[in-house]
């Protein structure tokens, strides 16, 4: 356990750029060997040899059309008026070896792909011929070589077809086959063991006790390796226990080339991975933390010429380091010459201040506008897993920068293909019925909903990043919903409000209302804990409006008032999260949708009908999916049918704006 | 065999857009069923259910940092000068259920990821604390919720996590795992049989007789299906024989959901697939040719509710129809909602005239410049296979257009990822030593060489599409190589010629020169067949220069002269193709590089030293890979070492332009 403390040189954190050089000092990042495989099994493998064509392609002079093989000097001047008559000598089908020698005045019927016989130099298409008994009339002359694909004209024997290091795709399998090549040399795949480590980690399918979490990293890393064609063994979850881990890894060192763990690397309370990696053999730990955030507690060890990588325990940190370091490293070991994940440039929507001396990795949502892509940071909590579904990749903010200016370009490493980005971006308030409309219109697959509250939606429309912004903002001066904000945001000329529907909002409380909550005044009670919505959401604005009225009536300061409310700062992003918090006893009450209370089987005290409308840029009104959405919204039968399912919680307005 | 002739409605060719609707009339293009798989086996499968979160994530309030869990109202006003002393009540590690209730004046040591105990509302980072005996001094106040990740703040129980129809990637596997979901419903994979059909088709690994070709399509289609996660069975090559094919497919109809064949669909000599498909059962053939070029002879049949697809025999046609029709069709059957291959827009470099009423598919090479991508057509021979390696995709020219104007944008369906496009484009003359330089400089992987002749290279530089254009153009007036063309092409201000090297060119003839060829005059002999290079190549220019001198001396017309040369129009694209033609007896002589003659073990009659230089745009001189290339070229030790290997066939010039 001792030695490591003396190797001071490794105690500094290492940059992403340096880490490959450091590892290469101890472990050559190159293929472990070569094996011979059949081309049927070669898909996605990396070629370990240059391939030269062993034969010509086509392997013989062949006809490119159905017609008659002729000598061009026999038919000089042939045209519609002056056909030339030739004697048909026979017929050649594809695959036949022509046992025919064509003399002057003769022709041979020939099929596409069939071998050209000796004596002819061109083929007349069947369209320009007429057969009569054993003669053919030719209505067009040819030049030598016409309609003949000559031997080796496509690929010549000896041509370099493909360089080693190429990933074998289906096209190359086809070409290899066409050249008669049955076996190729490819680089061997390393044998890889994957572990998740931590007393708190439980495998899915097992019950979850208090304080425990389900494993993410083991499945994530294993699947990520499978994705690049490897066959890793996920060996399960191990506790933060030195002896157990030592025993398992010592055994694995005999069977595997690479061992990847996650968790147990924190400098905090449990650094078991660090100690085990270092004690297993020489030289032990060679990378002792990275200058990235998140991802710092990453360790790399070399033991008996095997590579051991300890990834951070938090899933996002784990995955980013996996992408940034592990995949390229293993890429070199399987011989990939270009192993980068897809990266694009995107602009940041606002100024970001960061620490100097660290590379920052932040999951983002990409929104495309006429000006290119904008990368919206979605989460800075490395313990979260929702960014895996809701973000498109992560942006990489360089080590040597402390401020990223608004609109400046940053690099984004993609989680998925650009083509799979949503076609319709709805940014703003979230709603239950809205989901239903999208699902029923077959728009759900194509849509991304970013629930960042009504105000966020207005901002996103202003920046032209949202196609549609759902909004239910109450103007406190006029007590009118949404409309007054067109002017306040300076969007009167640029955007339009499409009438949506009314939705019933109120206080959600526990089933049977055990604490006897009657109205918002009860939120001030000592024995009540509320759950609140995030700033900028229409629901938060509405609650604050109610609380301000109370403050006014009571003659006390608004800030004083809210400081008395337990849970005022317990903020969640959605209506369902409000209901969930109450359902699970984390709060006694919160403002939310009636329909959500009903779905969660909670009690509901109605407060008001919110007007839920849709803000849309003029220029987007004609965009296909926007148009479909508006059509559905205006289809009263369609809407009534949906609303019928949620009787009492939603209502439609007629064209003059009144409820119907 | 009869019935089909009556179904006149199917005898017309069908557009690409119509084909899905036609098929859907007989065969629903939707999933065949659902199966339950473990998330470990779910990678790349298509989800057949909406997934809702069964638990909250995080599943409990947890600490985001290492530190002390406190009540914020205990430490109001705490700062560097006024620390607050709290009693440490214990320690909570990740995975532990905290059996601690914290009262006023108390704190608990807590690790990142550990569960927050009852009674506290925030965590102070360890950096702002100091421990002394069983007390902790707190140097910073907190707000409620600080450094706590609350239950469900990431994903709330009941949240819709992902819609059915989603392809399960590694990110989603991780999320499912993190939510404790062990099994999911996915769509079943159809069982698919693949055949190649044709008397001329031979499997790789077997000997190739005259008139036969190696199979491409079977391996191509099978690999292409594997690539999208299916497990097709390639059942081998069958002859153009009705009985054999009928017997095999009748058997397969009991075992497989989909049968895909290629070849044997031509309307010409063998339409065996067409007849078998139609005779196997009702309704038989429903698509009887497509309005695309290449790809017309595509047939689709439905038999006993099974889908049968007959693809064209020529590999390029086969693959394009596979991409355009088969993959999307099978995509729907495995439940993919967005199954498009990657497509981009690119401009065409010159006017293309096409047939109205057919969609044209042309393989292209993509070249990126500041103005976006340009799509260079690479081949119009659907029998060729080199486009599978040398092209990046194919452009789709719409049915209803007969002219595509220069610089207009067309759609290109990609064969590979855009990121994998070469970083260095060398367009123009081809050379053996040039390859060596690239390989030895580690540039070969990153480079695309388009061998379109010296003149083509000058044009490509003019259009800013080539980084480097290798050239050996002889100016007939001045007898100077390359330099005079800077002015002729109007590139004096825009590009620069970098001095390359000299290479020995001459007449390549058969081993031991059995026909006793001495100089170019022998090309006029009746008993000699030559192989020529394509127009625009420097070698062609040089041969024509020599022939013009002969014509002048003889006092005859140049065109008259060349009409006497056998094989003058037998044109090939590379030096190796010249050597190959002579080696295989297809020609007696041709102009080519000495080094190539040597490699092919042929005789060589030297004619001249060509000056082989590199034309480079000014603005590209600083591009990384261009810079490396020029550095290598100017590194005399490096170059002499390479040239040494080809003693006598190459030479260097010194800086003043004279040979050294």
Boltz contact constraints between the chains, C-beta under 6 A:
constraints:
  - contact:
      token1: [A, 43]
      token2: [B, 223]
      max_distance: 6.0
  - contact:
      token1: [A, 43]
      token2: [B, 226]
      max_distance: 6.0
  - contact:
      token1: [A, 57]
      token2: [B, 385]
      max_distance: 6.0
  - contact:
      token1: [A, 66]
      token2: [B, 268]
      max_distance: 6.0
  - contact:
      token1: [A, 93]
      token2: [B, 269]
      max_distance: 6.0
  - contact:
      token1: [A, 94]
      token2: [B, 200]
      max_distance: 6.0
  - contact:
      token1: [A, 95]
      token2: [B, 199]
      max_distance: 6.0
  - contact:
      token1: [A, 95]
      token2: [B, 200]
      max_distance: 6.0
  - contact:
      token1: [A, 95]
      token2: [B, 211]
      max_distance: 6.0
  - contact:
      token1: [A, 95]
      token2: [B, 212]
      max_distance: 6.0
  - contact:
      token1: [A, 96]
      token2: [B, 211]
      max_distance: 6.0
  - contact:
      token1: [A, 97]
      token2: [B, 210]
      max_distance: 6.0
  - contact:
      token1: [A, 97]
      token2: [B, 211]
      max_distance: 6.0
  - contact:
      token1: [A, 111]
      token2: [B, 268]
      max_distance: 6.0
  - contact:
      token1: [A, 111]
      token2: [B, 269]
      max_distance: 6.0
  - contact:
      token1: [A, 115]
      token2: [B, 211]
      max_distance: 6.0
  - contact:
      token1: [A, 144]
      token2: [B, 569]
      max_distance: 6.0
  - contact:
      token1: [A, 145]
      token2: [B, 569]
      max_distance: 6.0
  - contact:
      token1: [A, 149]
      token2: [B, 381]
      max_distance: 6.0
  - contact:
      token1: [A, 149]
      token2: [B, 383]
      max_distance: 6.0
  - contact:
      token1: [A, 151]
      token2: [B, 586]
      max_distance: 6.0
  - contact:
      token1: [A, 152]
      token2: [B, 577]
      max_distance: 6.0
  - contact:
      token1: [A, 152]
      token2: [B, 580]
      max_distance: 6.0
  - contact:
      token1: [A, 154]
      token2: [B, 384]
      max_distance: 6.0
  - contact:
      token1: [A, 154]
      token2: [B, 386]
      max_distance: 6.0
  - contact:
      token1: [A, 155]
      token2: [B, 386]
      max_distance: 6.0
  - contact:
      token1: [A, 156]
      token2: [B, 576]
      max_distance: 6.0
  - contact:
      token1: [A, 156]
      token2: [B, 577]
      max_distance: 6.0
  - contact:
      token1: [A, 156]
      token2: [B, 580]
      max_distance: 6.0
  - contact:
      token1: [A, 157]
      token2: [B, 580]
      max_distance: 6.0
  - contact:
      token1: [A, 158]
      token2: [B, 576]
      max_distance: 6.0
  - contact:
      token1: [A, 159]
      token2: [B, 576]
      max_distance: 6.0
  - contact:
      token1: [A, 163]
      token2: [B, 444]
      max_distance: 6.0
  - contact:
      token1: [A, 165]
      token2: [B, 445]
      max_distance: 6.0
  - contact:
      token1: [A, 170]
      token2: [B, 220]
      max_distance: 6.0
  - contact:
      token1: [A, 170]
      token2: [B, 223]
      max_distance: 6.0
  - contact:
      token1: [A, 170]
      token2: [B, 224]
      max_distance: 6.0
  - contact:
      token1: [A, 170]
      token2: [B, 227]
      max_distance: 6.0
  - contact:
      token1: [A, 171]
      token2: [B, 388]
      max_distance: 6.0
  - contact:
      token1: [A, 171]
      token2: [B, 415]
      max_distance: 6.0
  - contact:
      token1: [A, 173]
      token2: [B, 219]
      max_distance: 6.0
  - contact:
      token1: [A, 173]
      token2: [B, 223]
      max_distance: 6.0
  - contact:
      token1: [A, 174]
      token2: [B, 216]
      max_distance: 6.0
  - contact:
      token1: [A, 174]
      token2: [B, 219]
      max_distance: 6.0
  - contact:
      token1: [A, 174]
      token2: [B, 220]
      max_distance: 6.0
  - contact:
      token1: [A, 174]
      token2: [B, 388]
      max_distance: 6.0
  - contact:
      token1: [A, 175]
      token2: [B, 385]
      max_distance: 6.0
  - contact:
      token1: [A, 175]
      token2: [B, 388]
      max_distance: 6.0
  - contact:
      token1: [A, 175]
      token2: [B, 389]
      max_distance: 6.0
  - contact:
      token1: [A, 177]
      token2: [B, 204]
      max_distance: 6.0
  - contact:
      token1: [A, 177]
      token2: [B, 215]
      max_distance: 6.0
  - contact:
      token1: [A, 177]
      token2: [B, 216]
      max_distance: 6.0
  - contact:
      token1: [A, 177]
      token2: [B, 219]
      max_distance: 6.0
  - contact:
      token1: [A, 178]
      token2: [B, 214]
      max_distance: 6.0
  - contact:
      token1: [A, 178]
      token2: [B, 216]
      max_distance: 6.0
  - contact:
      token1: [A, 178]
      token2: [B, 385]
      max_distance: 6.0
  - contact:
      token1: [A, 180]
      token2: [B, 204]
      max_distance: 6.0
  - contact:
      token1: [A, 180]
      token2: [B, 214]
      max_distance: 6.0
  - contact:
      token1: [A, 182]
      token2: [B, 204]
      max_distance: 6.0
  - contact:
      token1: [A, 182]
      token2: [B, 205]
      max_distance: 6.0
  - contact:
      token1: [A, 199]
      token2: [B, 95]
      max_distance: 6.0
  - contact:
      token1: [A, 200]
      token2: [B, 94]
      max_distance: 6.0
  - contact:
      token1: [A, 200]
      token2: [B, 95]
      max_distance: 6.0
  - contact:
      token1: [A, 204]
      token2: [B, 177]
      max_distance: 6.0
  - contact:
      token1: [A, 204]
      token2: [B, 180]
      max_distance: 6.0
  - contact:
      token1: [A, 204]
      token2: [B, 182]
      max_distance: 6.0
  - contact:
      token1: [A, 205]
      token2: [B, 182]
      max_distance: 6.0
  - contact:
      token1: [A, 210]
      token2: [B, 97]
      max_distance: 6.0
  - contact:
      token1: [A, 211]
      token2: [B, 95]
      max_distance: 6.0
  - contact:
      token1: [A, 211]
      token2: [B, 96]
      max_distance: 6.0
  - contact:
      token1: [A, 211]
      token2: [B, 97]
      max_distance: 6.0
  - contact:
      token1: [A, 211]
      token2: [B, 115]
      max_distance: 6.0
  - contact:
      token1: [A, 212]
      token2: [B, 95]
      max_distance: 6.0
  - contact:
      token1: [A, 214]
      token2: [B, 177]
      max_distance: 6.0
  - contact:
      token1: [A, 214]
      token2: [B, 178]
      max_distance: 6.0
  - contact:
      token1: [A, 214]
      token2: [B, 180]
      max_distance: 6.0
  - contact:
      token1: [A, 215]
      token2: [B, 177]
      max_distance: 6.0
  - contact:
      token1: [A, 216]
      token2: [B, 174]
      max_distance: 6.0
  - contact:
      token1: [A, 216]
      token2: [B, 177]
      max_distance: 6.0
  - contact:
      token1: [A, 216]
      token2: [B, 178]
      max_distance: 6.0
  - contact:
      token1: [A, 219]
      token2: [B, 173]
      max_distance: 6.0
  - contact:
      token1: [A, 219]
      token2: [B, 174]
      max_distance: 6.0
  - contact:
      token1: [A, 219]
      token2: [B, 177]
      max_distance: 6.0
  - contact:
      token1: [A, 220]
      token2: [B, 170]
      max_distance: 6.0
  - contact:
      token1: [A, 220]
      token2: [B, 174]
      max_distance: 6.0
  - contact:
      token1: [A, 223]
      token2: [B, 43]
      max_distance: 6.0
  - contact:
      token1: [A, 223]
      token2: [B, 170]
      max_distance: 6.0
  - contact:
      token1: [A, 223]
      token2: [B, 173]
      max_distance: 6.0
  - contact:
      token1: [A, 224]
      token2: [B, 170]
      max_distance: 6.0
  - contact:
      token1: [A, 226]
      token2: [B, 43]
      max_distance: 6.0
  - contact:
      token1: [A, 227]
      token2: [B, 170]
      max_distance: 6.0
  - contact:
      token1: [A, 268]
      token2: [B, 66]
      max_distance: 6.0
  - contact:
      token1: [A, 268]
      token2: [B, 111]
      max_distance: 6.0
  - contact:
      token1: [A, 269]
      token2: [B, 93]
      max_distance: 6.0
  - contact:
      token1: [A, 269]
      token2: [B, 111]
      max_distance: 6.0
  - contact:
      token1: [A, 337]
      token2: [B, 445]
      max_distance: 6.0
  - contact:
      token1: [A, 342]
      token2: [B, 419]
      max_distance: 6.0
  - contact:
      token1: [A, 381]
      token2: [B, 149]
      max_distance: 6.0
  - contact:
      token1: [A, 383]
      token2: [B, 149]
      max_distance: 6.0
  - contact:
      token1: [A, 384]
      token2: [B, 154]
      max_distance: 6.0
  - contact:
      token1: [A, 385]
      token2: [B, 57]
      max_distance: 6.0
  - contact:
      token1: [A, 385]
      token2: [B, 175]
      max_distance: 6.0
  - contact:
      token1: [A, 385]
      token2: [B, 178]
      max_distance: 6.0
  - contact:
      token1: [A, 386]
      token2: [B, 154]
      max_distance: 6.0
  - contact:
      token1: [A, 386]
      token2: [B, 155]
      max_distance: 6.0
  - contact:
      token1: [A, 388]
      token2: [B, 171]
      max_distance: 6.0
  - contact:
      token1: [A, 388]
      token2: [B, 174]
      max_distance: 6.0
  - contact:
      token1: [A, 388]
      token2: [B, 175]
      max_distance: 6.0
  - contact:
      token1: [A, 389]
      token2: [B, 175]
      max_distance: 6.0
  - contact:
      token1: [A, 415]
      token2: [B, 171]
      max_distance: 6.0
  - contact:
      token1: [A, 419]
      token2: [B, 342]
      max_distance: 6.0
  - contact:
      token1: [A, 444]
      token2: [B, 163]
      max_distance: 6.0
  - contact:
      token1: [A, 445]
      token2: [B, 165]
      max_distance: 6.0
  - contact:
      token1: [A, 445]
      token2: [B, 337]
      max_distance: 6.0
  - contact:
      token1: [A, 569]
      token2: [B, 144]
      max_distance: 6.0
  - contact:
      token1: [A, 569]
      token2: [B, 145]
      max_distance: 6.0
  - contact:
      token1: [A, 576]
      token2: [B, 156]
      max_distance: 6.0
  - contact:
      token1: [A, 576]
      token2: [B, 158]
      max_distance: 6.0
  - contact:
      token1: [A, 576]
      token2: [B, 159]
      max_distance: 6.0
  - contact:
      token1: [A, 577]
      token2: [B, 152]
      max_distance: 6.0
  - contact:
      token1: [A, 577]
      token2: [B, 156]
      max_distance: 6.0
  - contact:
      token1: [A, 580]
      token2: [B, 152]
      max_distance: 6.0
  - contact:
      token1: [A, 580]
      token2: [B, 156]
      max_distance: 6.0
  - contact:
      token1: [A, 580]
      token2: [B, 157]
      max_distance: 6.0
  - contact:
      token1: [A, 586]
      token2: [B, 151]
      max_distance: 6.0
